[in-house]
Amino acid sequence: MATINKCLFPAAGYGTRFLPATKAMPKEMLPIVTKPLIQYGVEEAMEAGITDMAIVTGRGKRSLEDHFDISYELEHQIAGSAKEELLAETRAIMESCSFSYTRQVEMRGLGHAISVGGKLIGREPFAVILADDYCVTEGPGVLAQMVALYERFGCSVVAIEEVPKNETYRYGVIEGVEEEPGIIRISNMVEKPTPEDAPSNLAVIGRYVLTPEIFDILDNTPPGKNNEIQITDALLTQAQRGNAIGYKFKGRRFDCGSVEGFIDATNYTFQKTQIEKQ
């Protein structure tokens, strides 16, 4: 079985819920304390053994590329000072990982963004992280947990969590049979269903491990909800072939695409940092 060597970061969205802050700054660069969301995502991928990062960007996203690059003027100014250590983690990432980029010219949904990223991935299994879903764990990271499941089952894996029934309209929602505690063989998936139409309250969050056949399926998936190419619809095709499982991950997710979730994540991380300093 092929190993997971690449992680795709769809990062071309406008981040309209954070306007005006995101008018000139990508939402993926919003900081949780002192690190941007995209860096937390890359660190989670590294912890899962992945070193090839593929990022789908769009207009106005140049700072994502600049963040994982050398800033000669800045580094010259802080060389030899205590502030130099503040860039140590980012430097370590740059030395350990490779980064590739492509642009999503039209915003046509997450499925389309993943399809666009296919030119960076090739014909191999890969991970997907949506950086505005910020996940924290006590043990192995969420993506590391999912890679271990892929190595067991050899199929696509999506991270799921229970959400209030009245919030299903915000997510892809799954239905299936629990084969083991926390592991559900998916039989049905619906994108952003109304509470009365939702097959369950098990919602997909921004972590995926996908097999390469997903690209062929996406190429033949018509526009769905909101007239966009939905990864949920493509995964439903895989699920109908018995090739997709949902995983109730161990950890906590903060929806940093919302202002409330972003503030909660910032407070949590700051408090944790203060405790670690003691």
C-alpha positions, 0 to 999 in steps of 0.5 A: 500500500502506498504511503501518505507523503503529500498533504493538500491545503485548499486555501483559495477562499475569500474568508468573508466572515472575517472582513475587513481583516481578510480584505488583504490577508488570507484567513489562513494567515490569521494568527492563533496567538503568534502562529498563523493557522496555516502553520499549525496545519503544516505542523500537524501534517509533519507530525503525521510523517508528511513532508510534501505540502501542496497549497491551492491558492488564489488572488491575494494569497501571496503571503502564504508563499512568503511565510514559508520562505526566507525574509532576508531583510527581516532576518538580517535585522534580528540576527544575533538578537533574542528575537531570532529564536522566534523564527526557529519553528518556521525555519525548521519547517522550511528545512524539513518540508517542500512546498508547491503551489497552484492557483484556483482561478474560479471559486467552484467549491471544495471538490473543485479546489481538490481537483485543481490540486491534483496536478501537485499530488499525482496518482497517489493517496494524500491528506487534506487539511482545511487550515481554518479547522484548528485541531488540538489533541493530547496524543497523536494529532488528528491527521496522524490518527487518520493516516494510521486508519488508512494504513489499516483499511486502505480506503478514504478516511474523513474526520467526523464529529457530532454536532447539534442537529440544528447546525447540520446545514453547515456541514457534509453529514454522513450515515453508516454502520459503526464497525468499531468504536469510532469507525463508521463505514459510510453508506450515505453523505449529504452536503449541508442538509437541513436539520429535517433532512440530515441523515444523522448529526455526524458532520465531516470536518476539515481533515481527509485522507483520500485515495487517488481515484477521487480525482477521476470521480471529481472529474465526473461529479456534476455541480451540487449544493450551491452549484459547486463541485462538492467533495461530499458528492465525490466521497458518496460515490466512493462510499457506495463502493464501500471505500470510505470510512468516517472517524470520530477523532480523538481531540478537539476542533475549533472552527476558526472560520467563525469569529466565535471559534477563532476567539475560543481557539486563541483563548485556549491556546494562550492559556495552554501556553501560559500553563506550559511556561509555569 
